[in-house]
Amino acid sequence: MKKKIGFVINFSHNRWLGGSNYFNNLFEGLIKYSKNKIVIFTGIDKNKLNPAFLKHKIVYLKILDPSKKINILINYIRFICLILLKRDFIFENILKKHNIDILSHAYPLGKNSKIKSIYWIPDMQDLNLKELFTFKQKLKRTFERLISLYHSNIILFSCKTIRDEFIKKYPKAHDKTKILNFINKLPNKKPKGNLYKKFKNYFLISNQFWIHKNYDLVIDSLVDLKKNNLHPTILSTGAKLDWRSSKYYHDLINRIKKNKIENFKILGIISRNEQLNLILNANYLINPSKSEGWNTAVEEAKSLNTKVLASNIEVHKEQLKTKGEFFDIKNFKNLSKILKKKNKSKKKYPKKNYNLLLKRNNKEFKIFAINYIKILEKIR
C-alpha cells in the first residue's frame, strides 16, 4: 500500500554532512523500491538543505523555525500535551493536513496518536562521552530517550552496538527496537575529481572537526613521527566548526603551526564527487573517533574497497569486522607505529574496477532499502 512518509529535516547540509547523506540515501532507496511518497518538513531555508532533497516535496513550517522565539513556548505546550494526553495534537494536526501516514526518524507524536512514528537514535555519545555535554544537553537527550520509549512505535538504530547499549539502560524497550545498517549509494557513473591527483601515497580523514572525532590523537602521532623524520601525508575534509566547542578547531590549528606539521592538509568542505575520489584513491581511510554511530565515511570506504584504520571502539569493530585494522583510542604511539608501517608502501593509486564496486554496492543498497520498507510495513 502506498503511504506518505514524513521527515523533519531541520539542520543545514554543511552542519551535519553525514546525517544529510544518510537521509539522502534513505530517500533514494524508499523511492526506488516502493511506491511510497516523501514529504520533508523544515523550519529553515530550503536552500540550506542537501540540494538532492529538492526533488522531494518540502514544506516550510513556522512551528519548526528556530529563529522564532514563540516556538519555545509552543514546544513546551507540545511536550505537556504529549506527557498528559499522550498525543502531540499540534504537530499531528499539521501532518494530517498533508496526509502523512508515518513520521519517520523524528520526535514521537505520542502513543495515542493516529499517525505512527519512528524515533531514530544514531548514537549514545552523551553516555559514552559525558564530559562533552552540558547538564542541560544530557538532560534533553535523556528526556528524548524516555519519550521514545513510551511514545514511539519503533525505536530505530543504525547498529547493534548502540541498540544493545540502549536496551541495557532501558530493558523495556527491547520489543520495539529495530536495527537498520545503512549503505551509501554510489553514483551510477564513476565520480570525476582532480583533488586526489595533487597527492600521492596519502591517508584520509573524512570527518567534521567535532571534538569527539579525536583529531588530537592524529596530531600527536604526526608530531611523534616527525621526530623520526617521517612525514606521512594525511588529508582531512569536512566542516571546521563544532557546536559544542567554538575553540576546538582553532586549538588544533595552533598545535599544527606550533609543531610545524606540514603534512596534515585541511581541505575543508568539498563536493561529493571529489570526496569519493579521495576515498577511492587513498591508501587508507583513518577514523580515530572516540564515539560513533554507523559511520558514513567508513561505509563509503567499504563500498569503494578502501582499507580502513579505525579506533578500537565497539561500533568500528561491528561495522568493519575483518575489513579494518584497529588502533588504541588513547595511545598515539600505537597509531604512529601503524602509520610508519603503512607509509612504507610507495605504490601509486590502487587500481579498482568501479563497475564491479558499483554492482556490489547496488545489491547491498537494495537490501538496505527493502529492510527499511519492511520496517515501515510492520508498523501497526
C-alpha distance (Angstrom), angle and dihedral (degrees) to the residues before:
residue distance angle dihedral
M1 . . .
K2 3.80 . .
K3 3.80 113.0 .
K4 3.78 137.9 -179.6
I5 3.79 111.4 -121.4
G6 3.80 117.4 -160.6
F7 3.81 125.4 -152.4
V8 3.79 130.0 -174.2
I9 3.82 109.8 -143.5
N10 3.79 107.8 176.9
F11 3.80 101.9 156.4
S12 3.79 130.5 83.9
H13 3.80 120.5 -108.7
N14 3.81 93.6 -119.0
R15 3.80 94.5 48.4
W16 3.80 94.8 60.9
L17 3.80 110.5 14.8
G18 3.79 94.2 169.1
G19 3.81 92.6 53.2
S20 3.79 92.0 44.4
N21 3.81 91.7 52.9
Y22 3.80 90.4 44.9
F23 3.80 92.6 57.5
N24 3.79 92.4 43.8
N25 3.81 90.1 56.0
L26 3.79 90.7 46.3
F27 3.82 91.4 51.5
E28 3.80 93.0 46.8
G29 3.79 92.5 51.6
L30 3.79 92.7 46.0
I31 3.80 93.0 52.2
K32 3.80 95.6 41.9
Y33 3.80 98.4 49.2
S34 3.81 103.8 31.2
K35 3.80 141.7 35.6
N36 3.79 92.4 -122.4
K37 3.80 120.7 126.7
I38 3.81 126.9 -132.8
V39 3.80 126.3 -140.0
I40 3.81 118.5 -176.0
F41 3.81 117.9 -155.9
T42 3.79 118.6 -161.3
G43 3.78 142.1 161.6
I44 3.79 96.7 -155.2
D45 3.80 132.5 76.2
K46 3.81 107.0 -72.6
N47 3.82 89.1 -135.1
K48 3.82 87.8 69.4
L49 3.79 90.8 59.5
N50 3.78 125.5 88.5
P51 3.85 104.2 -70.9
A52 3.81 88.3 -131.5
F53 3.83 89.0 65.3
L54 3.79 91.4 66.2
K55 3.80 92.5 81.2
H56 3.81 88.4 67.2
K57 3.79 127.6 69.2
I58 3.81 109.2 -85.3
V59 3.80 121.2 -165.4
Y60 3.80 120.2 -165.6
L61 3.82 112.6 -146.7
K62 3.79 123.3 -167.9
I63 3.78 88.2 -152.2
L64 3.83 88.9 66.6
D65 3.81 96.7 45.2
P66 3.84 106.3 117.4
S67 3.81 91.3 -159.0
K68 3.82 93.5 64.0
K69 3.82 110.6 87.5
I70 3.80 92.4 -160.2
N71 3.80 87.5 70.8
I72 3.81 90.3 69.8
L73 3.81 88.4 64.6
I74 3.80 92.5 41.8
N75 3.80 91.0 51.8
Y76 3.81 90.1 53.0
I77 3.80 90.0 51.7
R78 3.80 90.7 48.4
F79 3.80 90.2 50.2
I80 3.81 93.0 49.9
C81 3.81 90.8 49.4
L82 3.78 89.9 50.5
I83 3.81 93.0 50.9
L84 3.80 98.8 41.4
L85 3.80 101.8 31.6
K86 3.81 97.9 24.7
R87 3.78 88.9 -128.9
D88 3.82 135.9 90.0
F89 3.81 95.7 -140.6
I90 3.81 94.4 175.5
F91 3.78 98.0 58.3
E92 3.79 93.7 31.6
N93 3.81 91.3 59.5
I94 3.81 90.8 50.6
L95 3.80 90.5 52.1
K96 3.81 91.3 47.8
K97 3.80 90.1 58.4
H98 3.80 87.6 59.4
N99 3.83 92.7 44.5
I100 3.81 94.0 -118.2
D101 3.81 113.8 177.1
I102 3.81 99.5 -176.8
L103 3.81 131.4 18.9
S104 3.80 106.1 -149.3
H105 3.80 131.3 -162.0
A106 3.79 91.2 0.4
Y107 3.80 143.4 107.8
P108 3.85 109.3 -65.6
L109 3.80 120.3 -99.0
G110 3.82 94.6 -147.5
K111 3.77 134.0 -86.9
N112 3.83 91.1 -93.9
S113 3.80 93.3 52.4
K114 3.79 118.4 117.4
I115 3.80 89.1 -141.8
K116 3.79 113.2 74.0
S117 3.80 119.7 -132.5
I118 3.80 138.5 -155.9
Y119 3.79 118.4 -156.8
W120 3.82 116.9 -154.9
I121 3.81 122.4 -151.1
P122 3.83 108.5 -171.3
D123 3.82 96.0 178.0
M124 3.80 146.2 -8.9
Q125 3.79 98.2 -133.6
D126 3.79 95.5 142.1
L127 3.81 88.3 63.8
N128 3.81 97.1 41.5
L129 3.81 97.0 40.5
K130 3.79 104.1 27.7
E131 3.79 92.6 160.9
L132 3.82 91.3 66.5
F133 3.79 94.5 59.9
T134 3.79 131.6 68.5
F135 3.79 120.1 -127.1
K136 3.81 89.1 -105.9
Q137 3.82 92.4 51.6
K138 3.81 92.5 48.5
L139 3.79 91.2 47.7
K140 3.80 91.0 50.5
R141 3.79 92.7 51.2
T142 3.80 91.4 47.2
F143 3.81 91.3 51.7
E144 3.81 90.9 48.7
R145 3.80 91.8 52.3
L146 3.81 91.3 49.2
I147 3.80 91.0 48.2
S148 3.81 90.0 50.6
L149 3.80 90.0 49.2
Y150 3.81 93.6 58.1
H151 3.79 105.0 22.9
S152 3.81 110.4 36.4
N153 3.79 125.6 80.0
I154 3.79 93.9 -141.9
I155 3.80 133.1 15.2
L156 3.79 108.3 -150.7
F157 3.81 127.6 -154.8
S158 3.79 130.7 -175.8
C159 3.79 93.9 -143.5
K160 3.79 143.0 21.0
T161 3.81 93.9 -119.7
I162 3.82 94.0 62.5
R163 3.82 91.8 39.8
D164 3.81 90.6 54.1
E165 3.82 91.5 48.8
F166 3.80 88.9 52.9
I167 3.81 94.9 47.6
K168 3.80 90.8 48.0
K169 3.80 88.5 58.6
Y170 3.82 96.1 35.5
P171 3.84 108.4 29.0
K172 3.82 92.3 173.0
A173 3.81 89.5 67.3
H174 3.80 95.3 66.2
D175 3.82 98.7 100.6
K176 3.79 95.9 49.7
T177 3.82 98.0 47.5
K178 3.80 123.7 104.7
I179 3.81 132.3 -177.8
L180 3.80 122.8 -140.3
N181 3.82 114.7 178.6
F182 3.77 103.6 -158.6
I183 3.79 127.2 -139.6
N184 3.81 125.2 -155.6
K185 3.80 111.4 -129.1
L186 3.80 112.1 -128.1
P187 3.84 118.5 -138.6
N188 3.80 114.4 -94.8
K189 3.80 89.2 -122.2
K190 3.76 124.9 47.8
P191 3.81 105.8 -91.4
K192 3.79 116.2 -111.8
G193 3.78 121.7 -133.1
N194 3.78 141.1 145.1
L195 3.80 104.3 -162.9
Y196 3.79 94.3 88.6
K197 3.82 90.5 58.3
K198 3.82 90.2 67.8
F199 3.80 91.6 64.6
K200 3.79 137.0 52.8
N201 3.77 131.1 -160.1
Y202 3.80 93.5 2.2
F203 3.78 137.8 162.1
L204 3.80 120.6 -141.8
I205 3.81 135.0 -145.5
S206 3.78 110.2 -167.0
N207 3.81 101.7 -173.3
Q208 3.76 136.6 110.2
F209 3.80 115.9 -106.9
W210 3.78 94.1 -98.9
I211 3.77 118.4 149.8
H212 3.82 95.3 -118.6
K213 3.82 91.2 55.4
N214 3.80 87.7 82.8
Y215 3.81 100.9 -135.5
D216 3.82 87.9 157.9
L217 3.80 90.1 73.2
V218 3.81 91.2 53.8
I219 3.81 93.5 48.6
D220 3.82 90.5 48.1
S221 3.79 88.4 51.6
L222 3.81 92.9 50.7
V223 3.81 91.1 48.8
D224 3.80 88.6 51.5
L225 3.81 92.8 48.9
K226 3.79 91.9 47.6
K227 3.81 89.2 61.9
N228 3.80 86.3 63.0
N229 3.81 92.3 45.6
L230 3.80 92.3 -107.4
H231 3.81 118.3 138.3
P232 3.83 113.6 178.0
T233 3.80 111.5 -176.3
I234 3.80 113.7 -117.4
L235 3.80 119.7 -175.1
S236 3.78 121.8 -160.3
T237 3.80 128.8 -161.9
G238 3.79 131.8 -177.7
A239 3.80 144.1 70.5
K240 3.79 117.8 -40.6
L241 3.81 100.6 -143.2
D242 3.80 130.8 82.5
W243 3.80 118.0 -163.0
R244 3.82 89.0 -146.8
S245 3.79 97.3 50.9
S246 3.80 124.8 29.9
K247 3.81 92.2 -174.0
Y248 3.82 103.5 43.4
Y249 3.80 95.9 92.9
H250 3.81 93.2 43.5
D251 3.81 91.5 50.1
L252 3.80 89.7 52.4
I253 3.80 91.4 50.6
N254 3.80 91.0 49.9
R255 3.81 90.6 51.9
I256 3.80 91.2 48.8
K257 3.82 91.5 50.8
K258 3.80 93.6 43.3
N259 3.81 91.7 53.8
K260 3.83 93.3 38.4
I261 3.79 93.4 -125.6
E262 3.80 103.2 175.3
N263 3.81 97.7 165.4
F264 3.82 94.4 69.7
K265 3.81 104.1 87.9
I266 3.82 119.4 -166.7
L267 3.82 111.2 -155.7
G268 3.82 98.2 171.4
I269 3.80 122.3 -159.0
I270 3.79 112.2 -5.9
S271 3.81 135.8 171.6
R272 3.80 119.8 -79.1
N273 3.81 90.7 -115.1
E274 3.80 91.4 55.3
Q275 3.81 90.1 44.4
L276 3.80 93.4 53.3
N277 3.80 91.3 46.5
L278 3.79 91.1 52.6
I279 3.81 91.0 50.8
L280 3.81 92.2 44.0
N281 3.82 93.0 53.5
A282 3.81 100.4 36.1
N283 3.77 120.0 111.6
Y284 3.80 87.4 -137.5
L285 3.77 139.8 -6.9
I286 3.81 111.4 -133.0
N287 3.79 122.0 -151.6
P288 3.82 111.0 178.4
S289 3.84 96.8 169.6
K290 3.80 122.9 152.5
S291 3.79 91.7 -148.7
E292 3.80 133.8 11.0
G293 3.74 147.7 167.1
W294 3.81 117.5 -146.6
N295 3.81 96.4 -40.2
T296 3.81 118.1 -130.0
A297 3.80 97.6 -151.6
V298 3.80 92.3 48.0
E299 3.80 89.3 51.7
E300 3.81 91.3 50.8
A301 3.81 90.8 49.2
K302 3.80 88.9 53.2
S303 3.81 90.9 50.1
L304 3.81 91.0 49.8
N305 3.82 93.3 44.8
T306 3.82 92.2 -118.4
K307 3.79 116.6 151.3
V308 3.81 118.1 -114.6
L309 3.79 133.1 -144.8
A310 3.80 107.7 -163.6
S311 3.79 140.4 172.6
N312 3.78 113.1 -98.3
I313 3.81 97.9 -107.2
E314 3.81 118.6 136.4
V315 3.81 95.5 -113.0
H316 3.82 91.0 57.7
K317 3.79 90.7 49.0
E318 3.79 90.7 51.4
Q319 3.80 93.9 45.9
L320 3.80 97.8 44.0
K321 3.81 103.2 28.8
T322 3.84 104.7 170.4
K323 3.82 93.5 -11.2
G324 3.81 95.0 78.7
E325 3.79 141.2 60.3
F326 3.78 117.3 -140.2
F327 3.79 135.1 -146.9
D328 3.79 132.3 -167.6
I329 3.78 109.2 -86.4
K330 3.83 91.4 -143.1
N331 3.81 100.9 38.1
F332 3.81 116.1 78.7
K333 3.80 91.0 -179.9
N334 3.78 88.5 61.7
L335 3.81 89.3 56.7
S336 3.82 90.5 43.8
K337 3.78 90.4 56.1
I338 3.80 92.1 50.4
L339 3.83 93.6 46.4
K340 3.78 90.5 48.9
K341 3.78 90.5 54.1
K342 3.82 95.9 42.9
N343 3.80 94.5 45.5
K344 3.80 92.1 60.6
S345 3.78 89.4 80.0
K346 3.80 109.6 92.6
K347 3.78 95.3 -175.2
K348 3.77 119.4 140.7
Y349 3.79 124.3 -119.9
P350 3.82 110.5 -39.4
K351 3.79 112.2 -107.9
K352 3.79 111.8 -124.8
N353 3.78 132.9 174.8
Y354 3.80 102.3 -126.0
N355 3.80 93.5 -168.4
L356 3.80 91.0 58.5
L357 3.82 90.8 47.0
L358 3.81 89.8 49.7
K359 3.81 92.8 49.0
R360 3.80 91.2 53.6
N361 3.81 91.9 43.5
N362 3.82 91.7 52.0
K363 3.81 90.9 55.2
E364 3.81 92.6 48.6
F365 3.80 92.2 44.7
K366 3.80 91.5 52.8
I367 3.81 90.3 53.2
F368 3.83 90.1 50.0
A369 3.81 92.8 49.3
I370 3.81 94.7 46.2
N371 3.82 91.2 48.1
Y372 3.81 89.4 55.6
I373 3.80 92.0 46.6
K374 3.83 89.6 51.5
I375 3.81 89.4 52.9
L376 3.81 89.4 53.1
E377 3.81 91.5 48.4
K378 3.81 93.4 51.6
I379 3.80 94.7 56.6
R380 3.80 110.5 112.8
